[in-house]
Amino acid sequence: MTSRKKPIIIIGTLLVIILLLVLVGHLSTHKIADNPLNTIGNTAGNLYNGGYFCEKDGLVYFSNAYDNHSLYSMDILEKEIKKLGNVSINNLLAGENTLYFFQSDASHSMENVFGTVSAPTSLNACDFKGKNTSIIQNGIILGAQLIGNHLYIMMTDNEKNTFLKLDANGKHPQELAKEYIHPGCAENGVLYYTDPNTHGLMTLDTTSDVPRELLTGNIWFPIKDGNYIYYLDADRNYNLCRYDMIGQTIEILTKDRVDYYNMGNGYIYYQTAGSAPALKYMFQDGSDARTLAEGAFCNIHVTSAYVYFQAFQQKDVMYHAFLGDSIYTEFTGARDCVK
C-alpha cells in the first residue's frame, strides 16, 4: 500500500465512524409523537396544586417529596414504584409518548396566590422511562398545560408576564398575551381561565385562540367537569361554587372559606381556613361533607384511586387516602423506596 493511500483510507474510516455515531444518536433521540386532539396533559386540580402527580394509561407519575421531588412512577394502586430521574420537578404533563415537567430551581422565587414558591427555570420533556430529556423552554415559568399538540405556557421575567403557545416540540412560539393567564383548566380544545383584569371566567378556543367571556364575577381556579364549572368565588369569601353551563345557574357548595381544592371520581377535597382549619371532602354536588384531617394541608392531588396531600409546614412528608375513605395515612411506599 502506498503512503498516499493510507491517509485516504484513514480519513474515509473516520468519516464512516462519524456518520454511524450521528445515525445512532439520531435514532436514540426521543421523538415527540403527535397527540390525539383531545389530549390534556394533566387535570386542572392537580396543576393548581403544583402538578406533583399525573396519571396516564394506568400509571401514576409523581414528584417524590421524600427524594428531593425527583420523578417516580407507580401503578394506580401504588405498586411497582420506580425512580425515573434525579432533578426536582413539578407541573407534570403527559402526552402520547412524552412527559413534560418543570425543573425547579430554588434560586428563583415568585409570589402567587398561594404565597412564595420556588419557580422553575425550564420546561423539560422526557420519555415515560425518564430518559432522553430535552429542554422545551427556558425561563421563569408559572404555569403550563398540554392541549392536543400544543403547549400553553405562562412566563414572567419578574417585570412583565407573557402567555405563550408552542407546538409539542417547543417550536414555533406565539405570544398570545402579556398578562397572567393560568392555562391549567382545559377540555375538548377549550381553555378556561380567570381574566387577569376583570376576574371573570373566560374561554379560549385553541383552534383559533380567540377569547370570550363566559361568566362575570370574581372567579378563581376553574375546574370543568361535565356541564359544570367549579371555582372559588372571591366575592363570597372564597366559597366553593359551581356554574351550570346549561341552566346558567350558580350553586354554593360550601360556606367554608376554601384555600385549596381538587376533585375527581365524584369527590371534592378542599382545605378550609379559619380558627379550626381542616381538610374536608364531599360529593361533587356538595352533599355529605366530612372532615378527613384536622389542621392546615396543601398540595392536594387526586388520581383515580387516591387523594394525596401534605401538611402546610411539613413539605417532606406525604399523606394519602383512598377516595371516599375517612382514614388517611403517611404514603410510606414513596418513603421506603428511596435508597
N, C-alpha and C positions, 0 to 999 in steps of 0.2 A: 504494500500500500504506500503510495507516495505521500510525502509530507504535506502536499497541498490538499489531499482528500481528507486527511484526519480532522482539521478544523471544521470542514463542511459537515462531516458525519457527527461530530460533537455538537455543533450548533443545531443540526437537524434533530438530534436526540433530545436536546434541551427544549426545543420548541414543542416536540410531541409531548414531553412531560408536562410542560406548562399548560398546553391545551387540555390534557387529561385532568390536571388539577382544577382548571377553570370549569370543566364539564362536571366533575364530581361535586364541586362547590355549588354549582348551579342546581344540580339535581337534589342536593341535600337541603337547599334553602326552602323554608316553609312558604308555600304559596297559599294566599288567602283565597278561599273558594267563594263563588257567588252565593249569596244568601237568598232564601225564599223571601218574597216581598213582604210577608207578614212577620218577618223576624224582628223581635225586640230583645235587646241584649240582656236586660235584667228587669225585674219588677220595679215600679216606681217606689214602692215602700222600702225595698231593700236599698235602693240608691239614696233615698233621703236619709237613711240611717248609716250611710258610709259605704255601702256596697261590699261588705265583707263576705257575703255569701251569694252564690249564684248557682242555680240548678239548671242542668242541661242533660236531656236524654238519660234520666235515671241516675246521674252522678251529681254530686254537690261539690263545687269548687269553693274554697274558703280561705280567708286570711287568718292564720292561726295566731291568736294573741299570746299563746304560750311559747311561741318561737319567733318573736320579733315580727309578727304579722307576715310570715312567709306563706307562699302559696302551697296549699294542700288540696287533696281530693279525697272523696269517700262516696259510698253509695248512700241512698236516701235514709237508710236505717243505721248509718254511721259505722258500717263495716268497711274493711279494706282501706283504711286510712293511709294515704301515701303523701310524702313530701315531694313537691314538684319544683320548688325554687327557693332562693335564699334571700331575695330582696324584700323589703317591706312594701306591701301592696294594699290597695283598696279600690273601690269603684269597679268591681269585676263585671265584665260583659262577655256574653258568649254568642259567637256566630256559628256558621255551619261547620267550620273546622278550626276556629280560631278563638282564643281568649284574649280579651283586651283588659288592661288594668292600669291604674295609676301607680307609678313608682314614687313612694313617699320620700320626702327629704325634710328632716327636722330643721334645717337651716332656714326654711321659709315657713311663714305662718300667715294666716288670714283670719279676719273676723267675719263670721257669718251669724245667722240667727241662732245657731247652737253655741256660740262662743268662739274662742280661739282654738283653731285646729291646725294640724300640720298640712301644708299644701304640697301637692306633688309637683315635680319639675318635668315630668314627661308622661305621655300616654304611650304605653308599650303594647305589643302583641306577641303572642307565642302560640304554639300548638297545644293540644289538650294534654300533652305529656310534660308541659313546661319547657319545651325545647325550642330552639330556633327563634330566640327573642329578637325583636326589632323595635326601633323607636318610630312611633307614628307621628307624634307631635311633641315638641319641646315647649316648655313654658310653665307658668303657674296656672294650673288647670283646676277649676272649681266644680265642674260637673261634666258628665259625658253620657251619651246614650247611643246605642246602635239601632238604627231603624232601617230595615231592609239592607241595602248595600251602601248606606251612608252613615257616617258618624256625625253627631251634633255635639259640639264642644263649647263650653263656657270657659273663657280665659280672662286673665287680668294681668296687668303689669304694675299693679298697685296704684295706678293713676287713672286708667280707663279700662273698661270691660269690653270684651269682644265675643260675639256669638258667631261661631264658625260652623260651616258644613264641609265635610271632607268625604271622599269616597272611602270604601272599606280598607284600602291600602294606604290611606293617609295622603292621597294625591288630590290635586285639583281643588284647593281650598277656596271657599266662597264666604265672604263676610256678609252675614245676614243682618246684623245689628251691632250697635256699640252700647249695649245695655246688658244688665244681668238677667239672663233668661236660663232657668234651670231646665234641662231637657229630659228630666227623669221619667215623666209620665207620657207614654205613647201607646197607641193601639191602632191597628189597621192603617198604618201610614199617617196617622194624625197625632200631632204633638199637642199636649195640654199643659199650659203653664200660667203663672201669675204675671200679669202685666207689671213691669217694674215701676211704672208711673201711676197708673190708676188703681192697681192691685186687684183689678177684675180678672176673671177667668178668660183666657184666650185659647184659641186653637190655631194650629199651623198645619195646613195640608202639605206634607213633604213632597208631593209631586209637583207643586207649584211654588211652595214656600211663601204662600200668601196668608197673612194672619187675619183673624177676625175675632171679635169679642163674642163670647158665649154667654157670660153671666156677669153682671155688675156686682160689686161688693168688695170686701177686704179678705180675699181668698188666698189661702196658703197651702202648699203641699198637696195638690190634687192627685187623687188616685182614681182611675176609671176602672169600673168593674161592671160589665153588662151595660144596662141602661142608666146606671148611677155613676155620679162623680162624687167621691168622698173628699172632704177637705176640712181644714181648720179655719174657723170664722173669727178673724181678729176683732171684728165689731161686736162679737158675742163672747168676749173673754176667752177666745180660743176654744170654744166648744167644738166638738167634732160633729159635723153635719154631713148630709148627703143631698145631692140635687138630682131629681128625677128628670132625665132629659126628655122623656116622652110626655109626662104630665106637667112638666115645668114647675114642680113644687119642691120645697125645701123642708127637710126633716132635721130636727136637732136630736142627735143620737145620745148625747150625754151632756149634762150640765156641768161636768167637771172641766176645769181648765186643763188642757192637754198640752204637754211639752213635745212628746214624740208619739208616733203611732205607725202601725204596719198592719197588713191584712192579707188573708189568703185562706182558701179552702173553707169559706163560710165564717171565719172568725176575724175579729178585730182585736189587736193588742195595743194598749195605749198607756202611757205614763202620765199620771196626774200630778199637778203641782199643789202647793199649799202647805199647811202646817202638818199634814199627815199624808205625804206623797206615797203613791203605790203604783205598781204595775198591774193593770187590770185587763180583763178580756171579756168579750161579749160576742153574740152572734152579729152578723153584718146588718141586721135590721135594728140593732140597738137593744135587743132583749137579753135577759138573763145575764146581766153584768155581774162579774165576780172578781175578787182580788186574787192574783197569782202570787205576788210578792210585795211585802211592805217595804217602803224605802224608795230611794231615787235610783232609777235604772235608765239605760240608754242603749244605743246601737241595737235596736230591736230588728231581728231578721226572721223571715218566715220562709220555710221550704214546704214541700208537700206533706211532710210528716212532723216537723218540729218547729218550735219557736226558739230562737237564740237571743240572748241579751247579756249585758254587762252592768255591774254596779257603777254608778256615776264616777266614783273616785277610786275604782279598782279595775283599771283597764287591762291588766294582765291575767284576768280570770274570766272565764266564760261559763254561762249557765244555759240550761236548755230544759224544755218540757215538751211532751207530746202535745200536739194541737188539741185543745179542749180539755187537757188534763189539769187538775188543780194542784199538782205537786211538781216542783222543779228541783233540779239537782245540778251540781257542777258538771260541766262537759269534760269528764275525766279522760275520755277517749282521745281528745285533742291534746290533753296534757301528757298522758302516758306515752304517746307515740313519739314524743320529742326526745331525740338522742343527744 
